[in-house]
Amino acid sequence: MFTIGIDAISFFTSSMYLDLAEIATHNHLPEDKYYRALGQHQMAIPAVDEDIITLAANAAQRIINDQNRHTIKHVLFATESGIDQSKSAATYIHGLLQLSEECRAVEIKQACYSGTAALQFGIALIARDPSQKILVLASDVARYGLGTEGESSQGCGAVAFLLSAQPRLLEISLESGYCTRDIMDFWRPNYRDEALVEGLYSSRMYLQCLEKCWDIYHTKAKRPFSEYQQFCYHTPVARLAEKAHKLLGKLNGKLITDEESEKQLHNSLFYGRTIGNTYTASMYVALNSLIDNSQKNLSGQRVGLFSYGSGCVAEYFSGVFINGYQQHLFTNAHQAMIADRTALNYQQYAHYYEQQLPIDGSTLLLPKQQRGTFRLAGIEKHKRIYERA
């Protein structure tokens, strides 16, 4: 019998960021409204030649090589920042990464949950044929609008991970608890660039779904809470993940203080606090943050994973870290990427935010600003043109 799980993982974000203190100053508010109330510090701002395709391709290029390129039989692209109503974002990635033509490439949508949907679909495909590998991409640009309630919960980034039999990083366990509810806590109609959100209602639904999913999951898994040494949560803002963790402890008869929650989640929340909300990528950014920033050996430890997508679908599942996982990480590249960013002031951020691509079929060549291997070179006749930088 073979195991199935994550064989490699990497993430990518932009080279510019806005410290939330800039928003506080602009709105004549104390910094603690964001630093303490949200648990957030910074949010990534995309360059003009950067979008969900370039973010995803730059995340994926670290884990694609000549040894695995032609074993990838499916590209599953999770996003809620789609750039086309018809053509899948996955097909752009397929071309940029020069993958085999014997491959399925599709886009998956269900708010922030679709990265987990892609993971579960991929696991099922590998169970059918363990010789193949599945490339999963989760990439988003979170936008709420200048001066809106959600402005401080923006960000951008992408995670790429490779699913395989006999994985080197994380074995995904079979049991899973999931639920769906038809609610309107967050949505973005086709005619809008910015999302609409009922913040307090969405947070309440997030926590209610965590309780429901845990109950279903625990009924199947029957593992004591003490067997879970690590935890990752969908993280639109860090404070919500901390509330979720305290609730999970309460459901299992364990009182988790604020200090304990901060200590237990610090490693998994580190990247999220610095790049902001990444929608579909969020929980997997947390997973990448956990393995990159943990000083202790996680081999053999079980990690609980909670994924939530407004609208809504949620799922709780878990995995076990593989012995020797540390040999297959990109920690140095990730940490260097975070360290080597340019801080923007509010006026510069607003300038980038207001940039618009043409929608009339005209041609626009974009200056090189982003730092990755792949960039958006321009627009011509309603077509996006990508290139190696």
PEGI-V24071 format. One record per residue. N is the residue number from 1. RES is the residue in three letters. BURIAL is # if it has 24 or more other ideal C-beta (glycine too) atoms within 12 Angstrom, else .. D_FIRST is the distance of its C-alpha to the first C-alpha in Angstrom with 2 decimals. Layout:
N;RES;BURIAL;D_FIRST
N;RES;BURIAL;D_FIRST
This chain:
1;MET;.;0.00
2;PHE;.;3.81
3;THR;#;6.89
4;ILE;#;10.04
5;GLY;#;13.59
6;ILE;#;16.89
7;ASP;#;17.17
8;ALA;#;20.99
9;ILE;#;23.81
10;SER;#;27.58
11;PHE;#;30.57
12;PHE;#;34.12
13;THR;#;37.39
14;SER;#;41.05
15;SER;#;43.57
16;MET;#;45.97
17;TYR;#;45.96
18;LEU;#;48.36
19;ASP;#;48.83
20;LEU;#;49.23
21;ALA;#;52.49
22;GLU;#;53.91
23;ILE;#;53.25
24;ALA;#;54.73
25;THR;.;57.85
26;HIS;.;58.23
27;ASN;.;58.04
28;HIS;.;60.23
29;LEU;.;57.56
30;PRO;.;56.42
31;GLU;.;53.34
32;ASP;.;51.76
33;LYS;.;51.42
34;TYR;#;48.46
35;TYR;.;47.52
36;ARG;.;47.41
37;ALA;.;47.24
38;LEU;#;44.36
39;GLY;#;42.92
40;GLN;#;43.07
41;HIS;#;44.85
42;GLN;#;44.57
43;MET;#;43.35
44;ALA;#;42.52
45;ILE;#;44.93
46;PRO;#;43.93
47;ALA;#;46.25
48;VAL;#;48.05
49;ASP;#;45.82
50;GLU;#;42.57
51;ASP;#;40.53
52;ILE;#;36.99
53;ILE;#;36.28
54;THR;#;37.55
55;LEU;#;35.89
56;ALA;#;32.47
57;ALA;#;33.01
58;ASN;#;34.18
59;ALA;#;31.15
60;ALA;#;28.79
61;GLN;#;30.66
62;ARG;#;29.50
63;ILE;#;25.79
64;ILE;#;26.38
65;ASN;.;27.03
66;ASP;.;27.38
67;GLN;.;23.89
68;ASN;#;22.14
69;ARG;#;25.04
70;HIS;.;24.20
71;THR;#;20.45
72;ILE;#;21.42
73;LYS;#;21.51
74;HIS;#;22.51
75;VAL;#;25.04
76;LEU;#;25.24
77;PHE;#;28.49
78;ALA;#;29.22
79;THR;#;32.90
80;GLU;#;35.88
81;SER;#;38.33
82;GLY;#;38.00
83;ILE;#;40.61
84;ASP;.;40.74
85;GLN;.;40.73
86;SER;.;39.21
87;LYS;.;37.64
88;SER;#;34.25
89;ALA;#;34.22
90;ALA;#;30.93
91;THR;#;32.92
92;TYR;#;35.18
93;ILE;#;32.29
94;HIS;#;30.84
95;GLY;#;34.25
96;LEU;#;34.95
97;LEU;#;31.70
98;GLN;.;32.13
99;LEU;#;28.70
100;SER;.;27.93
101;GLU;.;29.67
102;GLU;.;26.50
103;CYS;#;25.54
104;ARG;#;25.96
105;ALA;#;28.00
106;VAL;#;28.90
107;GLU;#;30.50
108;ILE;#;29.42
109;LYS;#;31.98
110;GLN;#;32.11
111;ALA;#;34.08
112;CYS;#;32.21
113;TYR;#;29.05
114;SER;#;28.03
115;GLY;#;26.10
116;THR;#;23.62
117;ALA;#;23.74
118;ALA;#;22.84
119;LEU;#;19.88
120;GLN;#;18.51
121;PHE;#;19.37
122;GLY;#;17.66
123;ILE;#;14.33
124;ALA;.;14.67
125;LEU;#;15.58
126;ILE;#;12.65
127;ALA;.;10.29
128;ARG;.;12.63
129;ASP;.;12.74
130;PRO;#;10.55
131;SER;.;13.41
132;GLN;#;15.88
133;LYS;#;17.15
134;ILE;#;19.14
135;LEU;#;22.40
136;VAL;#;23.50
137;LEU;#;27.15
138;ALA;#;29.11
139;SER;#;32.81
140;ASP;#;35.98
141;VAL;#;39.64
142;ALA;#;40.77
143;ARG;#;44.40
144;TYR;#;46.64
145;GLY;.;50.11
146;LEU;#;52.78
147;GLY;.;54.39
148;THR;.;51.98
149;GLU;.;50.38
150;GLY;#;46.98
151;GLU;#;48.34
152;SER;#;46.96
153;SER;#;43.40
154;GLN;#;43.03
155;GLY;#;41.06
156;CYS;#;38.86
157;GLY;#;35.66
158;ALA;#;32.33
159;VAL;#;28.75
160;ALA;#;26.36
161;PHE;#;22.66
162;LEU;#;19.93
163;LEU;#;16.57
164;SER;#;13.64
165;ALA;#;9.97
166;GLN;.;9.78
167;PRO;#;13.18
168;ARG;#;16.01
169;LEU;#;17.86
170;LEU;#;16.35
171;GLU;#;13.01
172;ILE;#;14.03
173;SER;#;13.38
174;LEU;.;13.06
175;GLU;#;16.54
176;SER;#;19.60
177;GLY;#;23.27
178;TYR;#;25.51
179;CYS;#;29.02
180;THR;.;31.64
181;ARG;#;35.42
182;ASP;.;38.14
183;ILE;#;40.31
184;MET;.;42.51
185;ASP;#;41.97
186;PHE;#;41.46
187;TRP;#;41.98
188;ARG;#;43.39
189;PRO;.;45.22
190;ASN;.;45.16
191;TYR;.;48.72
192;ARG;.;48.05
193;ASP;.;46.76
194;GLU;#;46.54
195;ALA;#;44.44
196;LEU;#;46.07
197;VAL;#;44.85
198;GLU;.;45.88
199;GLY;#;44.81
200;LEU;.;45.31
201;TYR;.;43.96
202;SER;#;40.82
203;SER;#;40.24
204;ARG;.;40.72
205;MET;#;38.22
206;TYR;#;35.66
207;LEU;#;36.03
208;GLN;#;36.11
209;CYS;#;32.87
210;LEU;#;31.23
211;GLU;#;32.33
212;LYS;#;31.11
213;CYS;#;27.66
214;TRP;#;27.19
215;ASP;.;28.27
216;ILE;.;25.75
217;TYR;#;22.90
218;HIS;#;23.92
219;THR;.;24.18
220;LYS;.;20.49
221;ALA;#;19.22
222;LYS;.;21.86
223;ARG;.;21.74
224;PRO;.;25.19
225;PHE;#;26.78
226;SER;.;27.11
227;GLU;.;23.39
228;TYR;#;24.03
229;GLN;#;25.68
230;GLN;#;25.99
231;PHE;#;26.98
232;CYS;#;27.49
233;TYR;#;29.62
234;HIS;#;31.03
235;THR;#;34.30
236;PRO;#;37.28
237;VAL;#;39.30
238;ALA;#;38.25
239;ARG;#;40.30
240;LEU;#;38.38
241;ALA;#;35.07
242;GLU;#;36.90
243;LYS;#;38.22
244;ALA;#;34.76
245;HIS;#;33.50
246;LYS;#;36.47
247;LEU;#;35.89
248;LEU;#;32.27
249;GLY;#;33.57
250;LYS;.;36.28
251;LEU;#;33.89
252;ASN;#;32.21
253;GLY;.;35.53
254;LYS;.;35.75
255;LEU;.;38.76
256;ILE;#;37.92
257;THR;.;41.12
258;ASP;.;41.87
259;GLU;.;41.73
260;GLU;.;38.33
261;SER;#;36.94
262;GLU;.;38.37
263;LYS;.;36.93
264;GLN;#;33.40
265;LEU;#;33.28
266;HIS;#;35.46
267;ASN;#;32.83
268;SER;#;31.01
269;LEU;#;34.40
270;PHE;#;36.06
271;TYR;#;35.39
272;GLY;#;36.01
273;ARG;#;39.37
274;THR;#;40.46
275;ILE;#;39.38
276;GLY;#;39.75
277;ASN;#;38.06
278;THR;#;35.52
279;TYR;#;34.50
280;THR;#;31.04
281;ALA;#;30.28
282;SER;#;31.52
283;MET;#;28.46
284;TYR;#;26.63
285;VAL;#;29.82
286;ALA;#;29.55
287;LEU;#;26.00
288;ASN;#;27.30
289;SER;#;30.35
290;LEU;#;28.44
291;ILE;#;26.48
292;ASP;#;29.62
293;ASN;#;32.08
294;SER;#;30.41
295;GLN;.;32.04
296;LYS;.;29.56
297;ASN;.;26.12
298;LEU;#;23.62
299;SER;.;20.56
300;GLY;.;18.57
301;GLN;#;20.88
302;ARG;#;20.05
303;VAL;#;22.00
304;GLY;#;23.22
305;LEU;#;23.91
306;PHE;#;26.62
307;SER;#;27.49
308;TYR;#;30.76
309;GLY;#;32.55
310;SER;#;36.10
311;GLY;#;37.05
312;CYS;#;34.53
313;VAL;#;30.71
314;ALA;#;28.86
315;GLU;#;25.37
316;TYR;#;23.99
317;PHE;#;20.43
318;SER;#;19.03
319;GLY;#;16.84
320;VAL;#;16.45
321;PHE;#;17.97
322;ILE;#;16.17
323;ASN;.;18.12
324;GLY;.;20.49
325;TYR;#;20.56
326;GLN;.;24.35
327;GLN;.;24.35
328;HIS;#;23.29
329;LEU;#;25.89
330;PHE;#;29.19
331;THR;#;31.11
332;ASN;.;34.33
333;ALA;#;34.58
334;HIS;#;34.04
335;GLN;.;36.55
336;ALA;.;39.06
337;MET;#;38.81
338;ILE;#;39.63
339;ALA;.;42.42
340;ASP;.;44.02
341;ARG;#;45.12
342;THR;.;48.58
343;ALA;.;50.00
344;LEU;#;51.96
345;ASN;.;54.83
346;TYR;#;55.07
347;GLN;.;57.30
348;GLN;.;55.02
349;TYR;#;52.00
350;ALA;.;54.02
351;HIS;.;55.02
352;TYR;#;51.42
353;TYR;#;50.48
354;GLU;.;53.29
355;GLN;#;52.45
356;GLN;.;51.88
357;LEU;#;50.65
358;PRO;.;52.97
359;ILE;.;52.32
360;ASP;.;55.19
361;GLY;.;53.76
362;SER;.;55.75
363;THR;.;54.54
364;LEU;#;53.64
365;LEU;.;52.61
366;LEU;#;50.96
367;PRO;.;51.76
368;LYS;.;49.03
369;GLN;.;48.18
370;GLN;#;44.43
371;ARG;#;42.86
372;GLY;#;39.58
373;THR;.;38.79
374;PHE;#;39.14
375;ARG;#;42.04
376;LEU;#;43.76
377;ALA;#;46.80
378;GLY;#;48.65
379;ILE;#;49.24
380;GLU;.;50.98
381;LYS;.;51.67
382;HIS;.;49.15
383;LYS;.;46.40
384;ARG;#;44.60
385;ILE;#;44.73
386;TYR;#;42.13
387;GLU;.;42.43
388;ARG;.;41.22
389;ALA;#;43.54
